Amino acid sequence: MTPLPPCSVVIATRDRPVLLVDTARSILAGTHVPEEIVVVDQSRRLDEGVQALVEDHPELLTLVRMGSPGLTRGRNAGAARARNDVLVFVDDDMTADPAWLALLLAGLGANGERDVATGRVVAGEPERAGAFVPSTAEELLRAEYRGRIDRDVLAGGNVALWRAALDEVGPWDERLGAGAPYPAADDNDLGFRLLEAGYRIVYVPGALLYHRAWRPRWAYPTVRWRYGRGKGGFYMKHARGADGHIRTRLRRDVSHRLRRLPRSVVHDPRLAAGDVAYLGGLFAGIVRWKLREGR
């Protein structure tokens, strides 16, 4: 069996200390423990529970305090601080299956530094009535992706790659992602850039994370609006290149949601509200990008 490469797990967090501590403890309880966990804490104050966790594992946990918010900004800061050449990114509201890290690292395969591994993300049990998760990746079959494809396959909260990949294609785009002007699609952007640069993305269904369902029901349209706004920024960032590929994906995205809207208004009002919010955010992101970034 090929030895697993040493890795650093990077977790960016802001004002979710209880969730963060649960995430870190689930990783530490796995069958394969990383050589390092870098926690980039952008919270307004340092939580006592987070500080105690770091003090309990001084040889494994590195705490980086960061005043400015932004998920991708935190990920980039954690990658810069990490000691190892394999970087694993996890969101702060996930819990890991015991075999998660070992299987994710094994997914890097024999393609050397040209491989990127991503894993399955399923919804945890609702932690309050109507609670939901914003995104999952639930395919059960292993898959490998190369070149230009018609969908996004990289789960940003469950990904392992070599540092050299970020050196080549560039870091996480700090304009995208939670806490940024375009508050989503940061993983879509990185995955697209990796595939365009010739990397292989390997989806490993056994590398399982549980996305905790803590967001209240009333927040669903707001979350969908943010996802749309981020996706609008992503589409506009790449719209002028890729031989029309991204523009085609934008048209299909809008068309798909408009086609299902009449039926969902009747049968699934929450989905309908989410699609309307997503489309509103999408066009808001497109307009903002044209006016600000497009110049």
Phi, psi and omega in degrees: 000132181292131179298144178282140182287147173301142184220160171242125176269128181250126177234115173267137185215154176209113173058033174226059189295322182294315178298316180301313182298319178297320178299309182297318181295324179293326177290317180294338180270004183286169178289337175230119184261134180293157177291339184200142168239121178256116177258117176261107188258111179258017182292159180293332175216157180280122181283144182295324180294321177293316179298319180295321179299315180296319180293332178286338183226059186295335181279344184247325187257131174244127180255125177245117177271134186220125185283324184274138182278172177128120182300311183291326175299318178294319178298317180294321178295320178294321178296321180294329182274338187296148184270338190256163183275344173259126183247133178240128182249131181226142174279161188275005176238035177247154165234143190261137167296147183306324183271002188308302189293318180300317181289323179296315180293322177297332179292346176295337166068201187259012182269012178064217184284002178269005178258144172231136180247139174225158187230184183279142177230118180241158181285135172282174178295138178305131182266359171202166182299127177079003181295153185216168171246146184283335183201151176219170173219100196245010178301143185261349183254139175298144181213154176233137184235136176221153172070206187268118181238172189261015179208172181264130188236358182262120176269106188300334178270012181203076187212142175232137177203166178278146178305326181300331179295316177292326177297325183279309187269350182102159183286182172303136181285115186283359171278343183249156175104164182308134180085000180253171179302330177242091200278044175188184173067014175296322178286325175301316181295312181295317179300318179297316181295323179294314179296321179296330181274002176096010177283157174256130175257122182253121177266121184246101184296334179287343179277083196257130170239147176257121179272115188290135182266081182249346183287134183287157183307318186294342182276354186302309179300323179296316179297318179295323176298317179296320178297319178296318180296318176297319180293325175299318176297318178299312181300316183289327179301322187251006188294329185278346179251198174059025172053040178082359183301313183290322177297323176295318179296322177299313180299318180294321179300310181295314182299317180300316183287324178291322181295322183273354186297312181302318180290318183290333176302323181276315190261337182212076185303327180293318177298319179298314179298322178294320180293319177298316178297318179299314181295322176298315177296321179302310182288329174296318178295320179298313182295316180298317181297317180299318184283328186251302184282327184298337179287000000 
